[in-house]
Amino acid sequence: MTEIWFQAALWLGLALVATLLSIYLRIATALSEIVVGTIAQLFIGALLGATVLAGNSSWIQFLSGAGAILLTFLAGAELDPGVFRKQWKQALFIGLIGFFVPFLLCAAVAYWGFGWTQPASWLAGIAMSTTSVAVVYAVMLELGFNNSEYGKTVLAACFVNDLATVIALGIIFAPFTMKTVAFTGAIVAAAFILPWLTPRFFRRFGERPSELEAKFLMLCLFGLGGLATWADSEAVLPAYLIGMVLAGTVGKDHALIRRLRTLTFGLLTPFYFIRAGSLVSLPALVAAPGAFLTLLAVKMCAKMAGVYPLSRAYGSSAQEGMYTTLLMSTGLTFGTISALFGLSHKLINESQYSALVAAVIGSAVIPTLIANAFFLPRHLLPDDEESSKAVREDNTARRSISGKHQI
C-alpha cells in the first residue's frame, strides 16, 4: 500500500500543478491536465522509471473510468429538456454531420494516403470522428455556458455525434448478439423507471449526511456501465443517457449537482485527463509525426466543412459558429476508446495506435485553445449580476447542507 499512497500523491500533485497552470494561463483545467500528463510521463518516466506514472494499475483505471462516467452523467444532467425539445433538429443535424464528414474523410486518408488496411482505415475514421463531451462540458462549466441555451444545444450535438460513433463501431466491428439485446433492454427500462423512481426515493430517504443520493446515482451508473462493457459497448454511453432522462429531476437539484461536481472534479477527473495525456509517446511522435499531424488537420478541416455552414444556417453568428465548430472538433473519450479497441483486437498496430491516440488528444487541446483565444462568444457569458446570483445560491445551498449535517 505504501507505493499506492505515494503514487496517488504524485497524481494529485500533478493535478494541483495543472490547476495552477490553468489559472495562470487562463485555459480550461481539463486541457492543462492533459498537457501535464503528457509532459510528466516523459520527464518523470525518465527520472523515476516508467512505472511511476503508468496508468495501467487497476485502481487508476477505476478512478479514471469513474471520472469519465460521472463527468458524462453531469453533462447529460445539465441538458434542459425544454431546450432539447426546442433545438432537437439543430442538435441532431449538427451532431450527425459532425460525425459523417470526418469519419469518411479520415478513413479515406488512412486508406489511400497512408496505405493502411481497410479495417484499420475504418477504425481511424471512427476514432477521428468523435467529439469530447467530457472536454466540452468541462470548458463550458468553467465559462458558465453550461446553463445557457447555447451551451445545452452544443452538448446535445456532442452527444449525437458520439452516439453515432458508438453505433458505427458496433455495426462495423462488434457483432450484434443477445448481450446487445439485453443491454439495450436494460437501458430502455432504466430510461422509463429512473425518472419515476428517483425523485420519490430521494424525497423519502434523501437529505441526510450519509449522501444517499450520490450512492444511489453511482449504483445506477456503475451497474449500467458494467452491463455496457459486458455487452461490448462503453460504460460512458449509459451515463449520458441516464443524465439526460434525469435532467428534469436531478439536474434541478443544484445542491446535489454541486456535491457531485466536488467529487468528480476534485478527485476523479484528474486521473482521467492526466492518464489520457500519459498515453501519448512524445518520442514516437517526434520520430514519425506525419500520420498524427495529417489526421489532426483532416479532422479539424472536416469538422469545419460540415459543422460551420450548418451552424450558420441555424442562425449562429460567425463567431458563435466558429466556436461551436472548434468545440465539436475536440475528441478524447470515444476516440481513445476506439483506438484501444482496434489495438486490442489487432485491427491496428502499435505505431498506428500511437498516431491515432496522439491525434485524438491533440484534438482535445488545440481546437479548444484556438476557440477560447480567438472565437470566445463573450456576449453569451453570464454577466456579473447572474454570476453574483449563482454565488449567492451556492452559499445558501452550502449553509443549508451544513445545517442539515449539524442536525
Secondary structure, 3 states (H helix, E strand, C coil): CHHHHHHHHHHHHHHHHHHHHHHHHCCCHHHHHHHHHHHHHHHHHHHHCCCCCCCCCHHHHHHHHHHHHHHHHHHHHCCCHHHHHHCHHHHHHHHHHHHHHHHHHHHHHHHHHCCCCHHHHHHHHHHHCCCCHHHHHHHHHHHCHHHCHHHHHHHHHHHHHHHHHHHHHHHHCCCCCHHHHHHHHHHHHHHHHHHHHHHHHHHHHCCCCCCHHHHHHHHHHHHHHHHHHHCCCCCHHHHHHHHHHCCCCHHHCHHHHHHHHHHHHHHHHHHHHHHHHHCCCHHHHHHCCHHHHHHHHHHHHHHHHHHHHHHHHCCCCHHHHHHHHHHHCCCCHHHHHHHHHHHHCCCCCHHHHHHHHHHHHHHHHHHHHHHHHHCCCHHHCCCHHHHHHHHHHHHHHHHHHHHHHHC
